[in-house]
Amino acid sequence: MSTLQLSTEQVLAWRLRRQWVAAPLVDGAATPVSERLAGVQAQVASAAETAVAVRTAPAVRDGVAAALAAGDLVKTWTMRGTLHAMVPAQAAAALALIGSARTWEKPVWQRNFGVNPEQMRALAAAVTELLADRALTREELVDALVAEPAFAGLADQLRSGWGTVLKPLAWQGALCHGPAQGAKITFTSPARLIPGWPGLPAPEDAARLLVPAYLGAYGPALPETFDAWLSRNSLRKTVVRGWFGDLGARLTEVEVDGRARWALTEHLDELAAARPDDEVYLLGPFDQYVLGPGTGDTDLLPKEHRAKVSRTAGWISPLIVAGGHIVGTWTAAEDGVDTDLFEAGSIGADALARAIERVRPVLAAGAVAR
């Protein structure tokens, strides 16, 4: 059988529909959107709300917060060490795969952060016990830990604003974010917070769930692209390729503008039928549309404009998308939206006006992109 030949424009048009950008989910909610996207980045809470709101009709207000409160989503450090709101099964799978890299046991990690593997194992056990039946603020958790002689010398590491030592504890399933106490975050056990928490599966079982979820939103793609999304390529290439290989007939090799990629077999007909989408769309900051394939994907985002999207301190700008490609950025303003096209006049004024009108309900719902 001949290899399916696809164009970049077909792939991008398919992703726009698959991710509910081109055709928002009617009467939708945060949970199915997060599941379809394999998580929404929640480092900035309003960005997660925007990601859901632009994909639902009518635009859902505070949908992520409501789903977290109900236990339908869990917020924890997953892909690339950043906070995501995910359905529990996908979160457990992501944690298992990221944790399988054991980055905290590598000499460079120990030199940089001053915590050895024995201390990490002891921390995981202590945190599991502390959070088994309660939620603690970060300050309360750290105070409880450093009160123990074994951890007295780790106060600075545990209080690091980047959560460097806490992330490996999340990757081992020892903690996740709990209900906020005012402006303060809390941590608790996912088993306590999430009804029916599945626990962390074996990596090979986790891959059978998460690889198809990724390809179902951001495919066709390579194993290396999946790993970049998941762990910033911290996993062994042979292992990740093995996960793809283990899926067997569920995956089919296709060519996108002559380059080999892997797609879910069940989506081949949809991909083949996809036609370029010339409409204009506005997406919020930290949107999965760009984070899934990565800002280094030059088919999606021209290299010369990458710095306008991926900015200092890890900030990802709100996006203007036309023809599936990122063509500019935007910000919310008092009277609507301010736009900044990479190339003036690159899209029609009427198409841009329609896109702005579509995003107004999102702004009115309180999911404000900055």
ABEGO torsion letter per residue (X at the ends): XBBBBBBAAAAAAAAAAAAGAABBBBGBBAAAAAAAAGEBBAABAAAAAAAAAAABOBBBBGAAAAAAAAGABBBBBBBGGBBBBBBAAAAAAAAAAAAAAGAAABAAAAAAAGBBAAAAAAAAAAAAAAAAABBBBAAAAAAAAAABAAAAAAAAAAABAAGAAAAAAAAAGABBBBBBBEABBBBBBAAAABBGBAEBBBAAAAAAAAAAAAAAAAOBBBAAAAAAAAAGGABBAAAAAAAAAAAEAABBBBBBGGBBBBBBAAAAAAAAABBBBABBBBBBBGBAAAAAAEAABAAABBAAAAAAABBBGGBBBBBBBBGGBBAEBBBBBAAEBBBBBABBGABBAAAAAAAAAAAAAAAAAGBBBX
